[in-house]
Amino acid sequence: MPIEVNEEEKEIRTSVNINQEQLDDYITRLNKEFEIEFYELFSKNVNENEEEIEIKLNKEKQKLIRLVAVKDNKTFSKSKKENYKIGAIISNQK
């Protein structure tokens, strides 16, 4: 996935593919120790246009924990178009 860091575009990989239930469980577990937020950065819907979202982190107060690819199933097919979203899990520092 392309991402811009300090006005420089880079290619990065996300974590393993997960479904929405797994994402919710992961965030719930992290919220026991940290203040966590999920930001949807990109969504691909085969019936609609792609949408990109820009976020700017406050480096003193926020930390990127992980980028995740979220889909209905855990596997991504290379042979057919599918709906998915890419999101950022952010920790808010106190």
All heavy atoms as an XYZ file, in Angstrom:
791
protein
N       0.841     -1.162      0.000
C       0.000      0.000      0.000
C       0.886      1.225      0.000
O       1.876      1.282      0.717
C      -0.936     -0.086      1.195
C      -0.897      1.023      2.191
S      -2.207      0.917      3.389
C      -2.762      2.578      3.260
N       0.544      2.237     -0.793
C       1.331      3.474     -0.782
C       0.960      4.331      0.430
O      -0.195      4.406      0.821
C       0.927      4.164     -2.089
C      -0.417      3.625     -2.398
C      -0.477      2.232     -1.815
N       1.954      4.950      1.028
C       1.731      5.837      2.170
C       2.717      6.986      2.076
O       3.831      6.821      1.578
C       1.881      5.076      3.511
C       1.469      5.950      4.690
C       3.275      4.535      3.674
C       1.344      5.191      5.991
N       2.288      8.147      2.510
C       3.166      9.317      2.488
C       3.610      9.636      3.902
O       2.796      9.769      4.803
C       2.432     10.520      1.892
C       3.316     11.708      1.667
C       2.587     12.844      0.977
O       2.042     12.620     -0.114
O       2.559     13.950      1.560
N       4.922      9.726      4.088
C       5.497     10.039      5.377
C       6.424     11.238      5.188
O       7.357     11.172      4.392
C       6.288      8.844      5.958
C       6.946      9.210      7.274
C       5.389      7.630      6.104
N       6.148     12.322      5.917
C       6.942     13.549      5.794
C       7.085     13.978      4.335
O       8.166     14.260      3.852
C       8.321     13.383      6.441
C       8.221     13.135      7.924
O       7.306     13.628      8.583
N       9.133     12.360      8.456
N       5.959     13.980      3.630
C       5.863     14.406      2.235
C       6.678     13.540      1.275
O       7.003     13.949      0.174
C       6.249     15.880      2.099
C       5.340     16.786      2.909
C       5.709     18.243      2.810
O       6.462     18.617      1.896
O       5.228     19.010      3.652
N       7.002     12.309      1.680
C       7.706     11.363      0.826
C       6.861     10.100      0.715
O       6.464      9.515      1.721
C       9.071     11.018      1.420
C       9.864     10.051      0.592
C      11.189      9.686      1.249
O      11.675     10.434      2.122
O      11.728      8.635      0.881
N       6.555      9.680     -0.529
C       5.731      8.488     -0.716
C       6.581      7.224     -0.582
O       7.676      7.145     -1.122
C       5.049      8.504     -2.080
C       4.048      7.374     -2.208
C       3.128      7.510     -3.396
O       2.520      8.577     -3.560
O       3.026      6.527     -4.148
N       6.043      6.272      0.182
C       6.718      4.994      0.404
C       5.713      3.877      0.198
O       4.516      4.082      0.332
C       7.264      4.913      1.835
C       8.297      5.956      2.163
C       8.753      5.808      3.588
C       9.833      6.837      3.898
N      10.394      6.661      5.217
N       6.204      2.695     -0.112
C       5.365      1.502     -0.197
C       5.584      0.696      1.076
O       6.717      0.440      1.463
C       5.742      0.643     -1.405
C       5.372      1.249     -2.730
C       3.887      1.149     -3.043
O       3.252      0.153     -2.647
O       3.366      2.079     -3.678
N       4.492      0.305      1.735
C       4.608     -0.492      2.951
C       3.660     -1.679      2.865
O       2.720     -1.681      2.075
C       4.304      0.334      4.214
C       2.884      0.883      4.167
C       5.305      1.450      4.396
C       2.419      1.435      5.464
N       3.917     -2.668      3.699
C       3.026     -3.820      3.782
C       2.198     -3.710      5.056
O       2.656     -3.189      6.062
C       3.829     -5.114      3.790
C       4.512     -5.348      2.466
C       5.053     -6.728      2.375
N       6.191     -6.906      3.273
C       6.866     -8.020      3.368
N       6.523     -9.054      2.653
N       7.883     -8.111      4.191
N       0.990     -4.246      4.985
C       0.122     -4.264      6.160
C       0.331     -5.577      6.905
O       1.034     -6.460      6.432
C      -1.365     -4.140      5.759
O      -1.731     -5.284      4.989
C      -1.622     -2.875      4.972
N      -0.320     -5.692      8.051
C      -0.250     -6.948      8.808
C      -1.020     -8.027      8.061
O      -1.589     -7.793      7.002
C      -0.848     -6.732     10.196
O      -2.240     -6.527     10.091
N      -1.099     -9.194      8.653
C      -1.870    -10.273      8.040
C      -3.315     -9.833      7.852
O      -3.821     -8.986      8.596
C      -1.815    -11.562      8.895
C      -0.417    -12.104      8.949
C      -2.357    -11.319     10.285
N      -3.971    -10.387      6.868
C      -5.358    -10.036      6.588
C      -6.262    -10.526      7.717
O      -6.104    -11.639      8.200
C      -5.799    -10.679      5.279
C      -4.867    -10.344      4.148
O      -4.301     -9.260      4.106
N      -4.683    -11.263      3.232
N      -7.195     -9.675      8.114
C      -8.133    -10.041      9.179
C      -9.542     -9.650      8.762
O      -9.734     -8.839      7.858
C      -7.765     -9.379     10.530
C      -7.799     -7.848     10.438
C      -6.413     -9.856     11.024
C      -7.555     -7.149     11.755
N     -10.530    -10.214      9.442
C     -11.907     -9.809      9.183
C     -12.338     -8.812     10.264
O     -11.601     -8.548     11.220
C     -12.841    -11.022      9.085
C     -12.912    -11.833     10.366
O     -12.829    -11.291     11.468
N     -13.068    -13.142     10.230
N     -13.531     -8.250     10.113
C     -13.994     -7.205     11.033
C     -14.091     -7.708     12.470
O     -13.725     -7.004     13.406
C     -15.342     -6.647     10.571
C     -15.804     -5.443     11.362
C     -14.891     -4.238     11.197
O     -14.526     -3.881     10.084
N     -14.526     -3.605     12.295
N     -14.538     -8.924     12.661
C     -14.648     -9.481     14.014
C     -13.274     -9.575     14.683
O     -13.114     -9.241     15.856
C     -15.304    -10.856     13.951
C     -15.496    -11.504     15.302
C     -16.128    -12.887     15.208
O     -16.770    -13.190     14.180
O     -15.968    -13.653     16.161
N     -12.272    -10.030     13.934
C     -10.918    -10.129     14.471
C     -10.362     -8.743     14.789
O      -9.681     -8.564     15.803
C     -10.010    -10.851     13.480
C     -10.339    -12.315     13.345
C      -9.632    -12.940     12.166
O      -9.603    -12.383     11.071
N      -9.050    -14.105     12.391
N     -10.646     -7.764     13.934
C     -10.198     -6.389     14.188
C     -10.823     -5.855     15.472
O     -10.126     -5.286     16.316
C     -10.559     -5.479     13.009
C     -10.270     -3.998     13.215
C      -8.768     -3.737     13.390
C     -10.825     -3.174     12.067
N     -12.133     -6.040     15.631
C     -12.826     -5.568     16.838
C     -12.238     -6.205     18.088
O     -12.025     -5.536     19.107
C     -14.322     -5.853     16.745
C     -15.005     -5.057     15.641
O     -14.435     -4.048     15.175
O     -16.112     -5.468     15.240
N     -11.959     -7.516     18.029
C     -11.373     -8.231     19.165
C      -9.976     -7.689     19.484
O      -9.635     -7.468     20.644
C     -11.312     -9.729     18.863
C     -10.734    -10.521     20.019
O     -11.270    -10.412     21.145
O      -9.741    -11.244     19.791
N      -9.178     -7.469     18.453
C      -7.816     -6.953     18.628
C      -7.838     -5.566     19.286
O      -7.108     -5.303     20.242
C      -7.127     -6.901     17.263
C      -5.699     -6.422     17.289
C      -4.720     -7.114     17.997
C      -5.321     -5.283     16.584
C      -3.402     -6.680     18.008
C      -4.007     -4.851     16.589
C      -3.055     -5.546     17.302
O      -1.761     -5.119     17.315
N      -8.714     -4.694     18.807
C      -8.815     -3.341     19.375
C      -9.314     -3.400     20.818
O      -8.820     -2.669     21.680
C      -9.707     -2.456     18.489
C      -8.985     -2.172     17.170
C     -10.073     -1.151     19.201
C      -9.807     -1.449     16.134
N     -10.262     -4.277     21.108
C     -10.764     -4.426     22.478
C      -9.641     -4.841     23.420
O      -9.504     -4.292     24.518
C     -11.910     -5.465     22.523
O     -12.983     -4.992     21.710
C     -12.403     -5.681     23.940
N      -8.811     -5.802     22.979
C      -7.693     -6.244     23.823
C      -6.676     -5.129     24.020
O      -6.175     -4.933     25.132
C      -7.025     -7.479     23.212
C      -7.854     -8.737     23.427
C      -7.150     -9.997     22.968
N      -7.211    -10.080     21.499
C      -6.151    -10.256     20.714
N      -4.947    -10.415     21.222
N      -6.285    -10.302     19.410
N      -6.371     -4.381     22.961
C      -5.417     -3.274     23.093
C      -5.951     -2.165     23.996
O      -5.195     -1.540     24.736
C      -5.083     -2.690     21.713
C      -4.175     -3.510     20.821
C      -4.065     -2.868     19.447
C      -2.798     -3.658     21.443
N      -7.264     -1.931     23.935
C      -7.877     -0.870     24.749
C      -7.806     -1.161     26.247
O      -7.990     -0.256     27.053
C      -9.327     -0.627     24.333
C      -9.447      0.472     23.308
O      -8.714      1.459     23.347
N     -10.358      0.294     22.380
N      -7.517     -2.390     26.629
C      -7.349     -2.708     28.048
C      -6.079     -2.075     28.607
O      -5.975     -1.816     29.795
C      -7.331     -4.222     28.263
C      -8.674     -4.862     27.991
C      -8.620     -6.357     28.169
C      -9.989     -6.960     27.862
N      -9.952     -8.416     27.935
N      -5.095     -1.844     27.736
C      -3.811     -1.277     28.154
C      -3.556      0.136     27.621
O      -2.819      0.896     28.223
C      -2.666     -2.180     27.686
C      -2.729     -3.588     28.231
C      -2.488     -3.649     29.727
O      -1.699     -2.827     30.249
O      -3.100     -4.512     30.388
N      -4.132      0.447     26.463
C      -3.855      1.719     25.790
C      -5.150      2.358     25.321
O      -6.177      1.695     25.219
C      -2.974      1.486     24.546
C      -1.759      0.646     24.814
C      -1.745     -0.704     24.491
C      -0.625      1.204     25.374
C      -0.625     -1.489     24.717
C       0.504      0.433     25.608
C       0.495     -0.914     25.289
N      -5.079      3.635     24.994
C      -6.206      4.313     24.359
C      -6.000      4.184     22.853
O      -5.100      4.789     22.279
C      -6.246      5.779     24.778
C      -7.454      6.498     24.238
C      -7.481      7.950     24.669
O      -7.084      8.252     25.807
O      -7.880      8.776     23.847
N      -6.843      3.376     22.208
C      -6.660      3.001     20.803
C      -7.781      3.585     19.943
O      -8.936      3.616     20.344
C      -6.652      1.462     20.642
C      -5.517      0.844     21.435
C      -6.611      1.038     19.186
C      -4.142      1.221     20.982
N      -7.416      3.996     18.728
C      -8.386      4.424     17.738
C      -8.069      3.717     16.426
O      -6.916      3.396     16.147
C      -8.327      5.930     17.525
C      -8.763      6.724     18.738
C      -8.778      8.211     18.464
O      -9.446      8.629     17.504
O      -8.108      8.932     19.204
N      -9.106      3.484     15.623
C      -8.932      2.887     14.303
C      -9.355      3.911     13.265
O     -10.433      4.483     13.351
C      -9.782      1.618     14.159
C      -9.710      1.008     12.786
C      -8.620      0.241     12.420
C     -10.715      1.224     11.862
C      -8.541     -0.320     11.155
C     -10.649      0.664     10.600
C      -9.555     -0.101     10.243
N      -8.497      4.161     12.298
C      -8.801      5.070     11.200
C      -8.806      4.284      9.906
O      -7.834      3.615      9.581
C      -7.741      6.176     11.088
C      -7.706      7.114     12.254
C      -6.861      6.890     13.330
C      -8.518      8.239     12.284
C      -6.824      7.759     14.409
C      -8.489      9.117     13.358
C      -7.637      8.863     14.412
O      -7.596      9.726     15.477
N      -9.896      4.359      9.174
C      -9.943      3.729      7.859
C      -9.236      4.654      6.874
O      -9.609      5.804      6.702
C     -11.388      3.510      7.429
C     -11.505      2.732      6.144
C     -12.942      2.418      5.798
O     -13.670      1.912      6.667
O     -13.323      2.695      4.653
N      -8.180      4.156      6.240
C      -7.367      4.961      5.338
C      -7.759      4.795      3.883
O      -7.610      5.706      3.080
C      -5.888      4.589      5.483
C      -5.292      4.717      6.874
C      -3.852      4.235      6.872
C      -5.376      6.152      7.355
N      -8.210      3.617      3.537
C      -8.504      3.316      2.146
C      -9.554      2.232      2.104
O      -9.498      1.283      2.880
C      -7.222      2.815      1.451
C      -7.419      2.368      0.036
C      -7.421      3.279     -1.004
C      -7.598      1.027     -0.261
C      -7.604      2.866     -2.310
C      -7.784      0.601     -1.556
C      -7.783      1.528     -2.591
N     -10.521      2.392      1.209
C     -11.494      1.319      1.041
C     -11.667      1.031     -0.440
O     -11.621      1.928     -1.270
C     -12.838      1.682      1.674
O     -13.409      2.782      1.023
N     -11.830     -0.224     -0.737
C     -12.042     -0.686     -2.108
C     -13.376     -1.389     -2.137
O     -13.565     -2.408     -1.485
C     -10.924     -1.651     -2.511
C     -11.147     -2.364     -3.810
C     -10.666     -1.564     -4.953
C     -10.741     -2.413     -6.230
N     -10.505     -1.621     -7.388
N     -14.335     -0.802     -2.839
C     -15.647     -1.402     -3.004
C     -15.851     -1.588     -4.497
O     -15.824     -0.608     -5.241
C     -16.724     -0.497     -2.399
C     -18.094     -1.132     -2.412
O     -18.454     -1.836     -3.355
N     -18.875     -0.872     -1.383
N     -16.042     -2.817     -4.934
C     -16.138     -3.090     -6.367
C     -17.316     -2.381     -7.014
O     -17.335     -2.189     -8.220
C     -16.201     -4.612     -6.659
C     -14.897     -5.275     -6.269
C     -17.376     -5.266     -5.993
N     -18.299     -1.959     -6.226
C     -19.472     -1.274     -6.768
C     -19.369      0.240     -6.693
O     -20.262      0.939     -7.135
C     -20.735     -1.741     -6.026
C     -20.966     -3.228     -6.192
O     -20.779     -3.776     -7.270
N     -21.336     -3.894     -5.117
N     -18.300      0.755     -6.115
C     -18.154      2.198     -5.939
C     -16.731      2.617     -6.273
O     -15.865      1.787     -6.526
C     -18.464      2.588     -4.485
C     -19.862      2.248     -4.040
C     -20.079      2.529     -2.563
O     -19.214      3.136     -1.925
O     -21.119      2.115     -2.050
N     -16.488      3.914     -6.238
C     -15.134      4.431     -6.444
C     -14.274      4.168     -5.227
O     -14.769      4.093     -4.110
C     -15.176      5.945     -6.707
C     -15.851      6.264     -8.013
O     -15.803      5.490     -8.961
N     -16.491      7.423     -8.072
N     -12.976      4.061     -5.464
C     -12.043      3.916     -4.352
C     -11.977      5.233     -3.595
O     -12.140      6.291     -4.160
C     -10.654      3.552     -4.876
C     -10.615      2.214     -5.554
C      -9.262      1.912     -6.167
O      -8.337      2.723     -6.026
O      -9.147      0.851     -6.782
N     -11.729      5.147     -2.306
C     -11.661      6.342     -1.476
C     -10.403      6.301     -0.624
O     -10.139      5.311      0.036
C     -12.894      6.415     -0.571
C     -12.925      7.620      0.319
C     -14.129      7.633      1.238
O     -15.023      6.781      1.102
O     -14.157      8.502      2.108
N      -9.618      7.368     -0.684
C      -8.430      7.486      0.156
C      -8.677      8.540      1.212
O      -9.315      9.548      0.958
C      -7.213      7.896     -0.677
C      -6.745      6.830     -1.618
C      -5.492      7.233     -2.361
O      -4.729      8.079     -1.845
O      -5.282      6.703     -3.451
N      -8.153      8.307      2.396
C      -8.318      9.235      3.509
C      -6.948      9.588      4.052
O      -6.092      8.718      4.199
C      -9.202      8.606      4.613
C     -10.591      8.327      4.037
C      -9.273      9.504      5.831
C     -11.448      7.457      4.880
N      -6.742     10.841      4.342
C      -5.454     11.296      4.867
C      -5.583     11.598      6.353
O      -6.545     12.220      6.789
C      -5.029     12.565      4.136
C      -3.718     13.125      4.617
C      -3.318     14.374      3.856
O      -3.630     14.485      2.671
O      -2.698     15.241      4.479
N      -4.629     11.109      7.131
C      -4.573     11.469      8.545
C      -3.178     11.997      8.840
O      -2.207     11.592      8.219
C      -4.910     10.294      9.495
C      -3.886      9.165      9.371
C      -6.300      9.799      9.295
C      -3.998      8.125     10.457
N      -3.119     12.904      9.765
C      -1.827     13.424     10.221
C      -1.730     13.120     11.702
O      -2.621     13.456     12.471
C      -1.735     14.919      9.967
C      -1.698     15.244      8.489
C      -1.376     16.691      8.246
C      -1.452     16.965      6.767
N      -0.246     17.388      6.196
N      -0.648     12.460     12.082
C      -0.451     12.100     13.480
C       0.290     13.195     14.214
O       1.216     13.796     13.675
C       0.354     10.803     13.591
C      -0.248      9.554     12.982
C       0.684      8.379     13.200
C      -1.600      9.265     13.564
N      -0.113     13.428     15.439
C       0.633     14.290     16.334
C       1.717     13.413     16.946
O       1.434     12.561     17.792
C      -0.305     14.853     17.407
C       0.404     15.738     18.391
O       1.607     15.597     18.636
N      -0.334     16.656     18.969
N       2.962     13.562     16.494
C       4.049     12.665     16.902
C       4.277     12.642     18.407
O       4.783     11.672     18.945
C       5.340     13.052     16.186
C       5.296     12.785     14.705
C       6.586     13.184     14.056
C       6.525     13.025     12.554
N       7.757     13.439     11.903
N       3.913     13.706     19.094
C       4.101     13.755     20.547
C       3.001     13.016     21.297
O       3.196     12.572     22.418
C       4.169     15.210     21.010
C       5.369     15.943     20.445
C       5.311     17.443     20.692
O       4.383     17.909     21.388
O       6.185     18.141     20.178
N       1.820     12.878     20.674
C       0.679     12.305     21.371
C       0.140     11.027     20.743
O      -0.660     10.330     21.360
C      -0.464     13.321     21.435
C      -0.124     14.538     22.264
C      -1.295     15.469     22.351
C      -0.948     16.692     23.191
N      -2.069     17.612     23.295
N       0.528     10.719     19.513
C      -0.019      9.554     18.834
C       1.092      8.693     18.257
O       2.119      9.196     17.830
C      -0.948      9.977     17.695
C      -2.179     10.704     18.171
C      -3.032     11.146     17.012
O      -2.556     11.832     16.122
N      -4.286     10.747     17.025
N       0.829      7.379     18.243
C       1.803      6.444     17.692
C       1.068      5.436     16.819
O       0.050      4.872     17.228
C       2.529      5.715     18.817
C       3.550      4.726     18.324
C       4.243      4.041     19.474
C       5.251      3.033     18.957
N       5.895      2.312     20.025
N       1.602      5.205     15.613
C       1.034      4.192     14.734
C       1.437      2.823     15.250
O       2.618      2.520     15.384
C       1.550      4.386     13.303
C       1.112      3.329     12.296
C      -0.399      3.363     12.101
C       1.836      3.537     10.982
N       0.438      2.002     15.591
C       0.698      0.652     16.100
C       0.823     -0.326     14.932
O       1.759     -1.103     14.863
C      -0.449      0.184     17.018
C      -0.643      1.130     18.167
C      -0.246     -1.253     17.461
C       0.078      0.815     19.411
N      -0.143     -0.270     14.024
C      -0.176     -1.257     12.944
C      -1.122     -0.796     11.839
O      -2.128     -0.161     12.111
C      -0.675     -2.578     13.510
C      -0.863     -3.663     12.502
C      -1.091     -4.955     13.176
N       0.223     -5.353     13.703
C       0.446     -6.448     14.362
N      -0.520     -7.273     14.624
N       1.643     -6.749     14.788
N      -0.788     -1.154     10.606
C      -1.707     -1.009      9.484
C      -2.307     -2.380      9.230
O      -1.598     -3.388      9.251
C      -0.978     -0.517      8.236
C      -0.415      0.892      8.335
C       0.403      1.216      7.099
C      -1.520      1.911      8.509
N      -3.613     -2.439      9.007
C      -4.280     -3.720      8.806
C      -5.124     -3.697      7.537
O      -5.652     -2.663      7.146
C      -5.181     -4.100     10.010
C      -4.360     -4.370     11.243
C      -6.213     -3.036     10.283
N      -5.230     -4.851      6.914
C      -6.128     -5.059      5.781
C      -7.327     -5.836      6.310
O      -7.164     -6.900      6.897
C      -5.419     -5.833      4.685
N      -8.525     -5.289      6.131
C      -9.736     -5.885      6.696
C     -10.676     -6.276      5.555
O     -10.953     -5.484      4.660
C     -10.453     -4.895      7.643
C     -11.681     -5.530      8.272
C      -9.502     -4.382      8.709
N     -11.171     -7.507      5.633
C     -12.059     -8.042      4.615
C     -13.025     -9.015      5.271
O     -12.807     -9.438      6.390
C     -11.201     -8.754      3.559
C     -11.895     -9.057      2.280
C     -10.890     -9.711      1.345
C     -11.550    -10.734      0.494
N     -12.288    -11.754      1.148
N     -14.077     -9.361      4.558
C     -15.042    -10.322      5.104
C     -14.389    -11.664      5.414
O     -14.653    -12.264      6.435
C     -16.210    -10.540      4.131
C     -17.100     -9.316      4.032
O     -17.087     -8.491      4.967
O     -17.796     -9.170      3.018
N     -13.527    -12.133      4.523
C     -12.803    -13.387      4.725
C     -11.348    -13.067      5.007
O     -10.874    -11.988      4.683
C     -12.883    -14.277      3.477
C     -14.309    -14.590      3.104
O     -15.111    -14.918      3.955
N     -14.630    -14.462      1.829
N     -10.615    -14.029      5.577
C      -9.194    -13.793      5.876
C      -8.317    -13.822      4.637
O      -7.235    -13.278      4.628
C      -8.686    -14.837      6.870
C      -8.809    -14.405      8.301
C      -8.106    -15.363      9.204
C      -6.653    -14.993      9.286
N      -5.916    -15.675     10.321
N      -8.766    -14.486      3.580
C      -7.928    -14.614      2.393
C      -8.317    -13.584      1.338
O      -9.466    -13.180      1.252
C      -8.059    -16.022      1.777
O      -9.427    -16.233      1.448
C      -7.586    -17.077      2.742
N      -7.342    -13.160      0.563
C      -7.579    -12.233     -0.536
C      -7.347    -12.988     -1.830
O      -6.312    -13.618     -2.013
C      -6.606    -11.048     -0.459
C      -7.014    -10.015      0.550
C      -7.095    -10.330      1.892
C      -7.310     -8.731      0.160
C      -7.454     -9.386      2.829
C      -7.667     -7.777      1.091
C      -7.743     -8.094      2.419
N      -8.301    -12.913     -2.722
C      -8.181    -13.611     -3.997
C      -7.534    -12.699     -5.030
O      -7.890    -11.529     -5.149
C      -9.568    -14.030     -4.480
O      -9.500    -14.507     -5.791
N      -6.579    -13.226     -5.786
C      -5.950    -12.459     -6.855
C      -6.762    -12.560     -8.141
O      -6.530    -11.830     -9.079
C      -4.530    -12.958     -7.096
C      -3.607    -12.682     -5.942
C      -2.212    -13.150     -6.247
C      -1.314    -12.840     -5.068
N       0.058    -13.255     -5.296
N      -7.716    -13.485     -8.193
C      -8.434    -13.736     -9.430
C      -9.759    -12.994     -9.539
O     -10.331    -12.932    -10.607
C      -8.686    -15.240     -9.583
O      -9.504    -15.697     -8.525
N     -10.265    -12.429     -8.444
C     -11.541    -11.718     -8.535
C     -11.486    -10.425     -7.731
O     -10.693    -10.279     -6.806
C     -12.699    -12.595     -8.066
C     -12.635    -12.985     -6.601
C     -13.836    -13.830     -6.225
C     -13.803    -14.133     -4.731
N     -14.983    -14.793     -4.263
N     -12.338     -9.490     -8.111
C     -12.399     -8.214     -7.401
C     -13.171     -8.407     -6.106
O     -14.192     -9.080     -6.077
C     -13.086     -7.161     -8.273
C     -12.294     -6.819     -9.501
C     -12.939     -5.705    -10.247
C     -12.077     -5.329    -11.437
N     -12.488     -4.088    -12.048
N     -12.643     -7.815     -5.043
C     -13.263     -7.981     -3.734
C     -13.278     -6.653     -2.981
O     -12.484     -5.764     -3.256
C     -12.487     -9.007     -2.912
C     -12.461    -10.375     -3.544
C     -11.637    -11.332     -2.735
O     -10.411    -11.305     -2.846
O     -12.244    -12.095     -1.971
N     -14.165     -6.550     -2.017
C     -14.241     -5.380     -1.157
C     -13.279     -5.561      0.017
O     -13.197     -6.636      0.588
C     -15.656     -5.198     -0.601
C     -16.672     -4.950     -1.688
O     -16.353     -4.455     -2.762
N     -17.903     -5.320     -1.426
N     -12.565     -4.503      0.350
C     -11.695     -4.542      1.523
C     -11.394     -3.115      1.954
O     -11.719     -2.158      1.258
C     -10.397     -5.308      1.257
C      -9.505     -4.685      0.205
C      -8.536     -3.749      0.545
C      -9.631     -5.030     -1.132
C      -7.723     -3.173     -0.417
C      -8.822     -4.473     -2.092
C      -7.871     -3.540     -1.740
O      -7.075     -2.977     -2.681
N     -10.789     -2.977      3.123
C     -10.350     -1.660      3.584
C      -8.999     -1.797      4.266
O      -8.650     -2.857      4.772
C     -11.374     -1.021      4.522
C     -11.596     -1.756      5.829
C     -12.697     -1.089      6.637
C     -13.039     -1.910      7.867
N     -14.170     -1.363      8.605
N      -8.250     -0.722      4.210
C      -6.959     -0.638      4.880
C      -7.130      0.386      5.992
O      -7.659      1.477      5.773
C      -5.838     -0.171      3.923
C      -5.753     -1.079      2.694
C      -4.512     -0.067      4.662
C      -5.287     -2.477      2.958
N      -6.690      0.037      7.186
C      -6.857      0.943      8.310
C      -5.606      1.042      9.161
O      -4.717      0.200      9.092
N      -5.573      2.105      9.957
C      -4.457      2.344     10.861
C      -4.950      2.240     12.294
O      -5.973      2.817     12.651
C      -3.872      3.726     10.628
N      -4.220      1.493     13.103
C      -4.509      1.396     14.529
C      -3.527      2.345     15.220
O      -2.313      2.183     15.112
C      -4.371     -0.044     15.040
C      -5.386     -0.933     14.321
C      -4.544     -0.102     16.556
C      -5.258     -2.393     14.616
N      -4.083      3.339     15.898
C      -3.302      4.423     16.503
C      -3.446      4.388     18.012
O      -4.550      4.238     18.533
C      -3.797      5.802     15.997
C      -3.836      5.852     14.466
C      -2.992      6.934     16.599
C      -2.506      5.807     13.787
N      -2.338      4.561     18.722
C      -2.356      4.669     20.180
C      -2.212      6.130     20.554
O      -1.338      6.827     20.036
C      -1.196      3.870     20.775
O      -1.103      4.117     22.163
N      -3.086      6.602     21.422
C      -3.004      7.961     21.935
C      -2.199      7.953     23.218
O      -2.568      7.292     24.188
C      -4.396      8.539     22.179
C      -5.168      8.715     20.898
O      -4.683      9.294     19.953
N      -6.371      8.182     20.863
N      -1.086      8.673     23.228
C      -0.203      8.733     24.390
C      -0.752      9.745     25.392
O      -1.272     10.773     25.019
C       1.211      9.162     23.966
C       1.771      8.365     22.806
C       1.985      6.909     23.121
O       2.512      6.596     24.161
N       1.593      6.032     22.222
N      -0.585      9.460     26.656
C      -1.070     10.369     27.699
C       0.035     11.275     28.188
O       1.176     11.043     28.083
C      -1.637      9.577     28.858
C      -2.842      8.795     28.424
C      -3.388      8.002     29.574
C      -4.606      7.200     29.091
N      -5.220      6.462     30.101
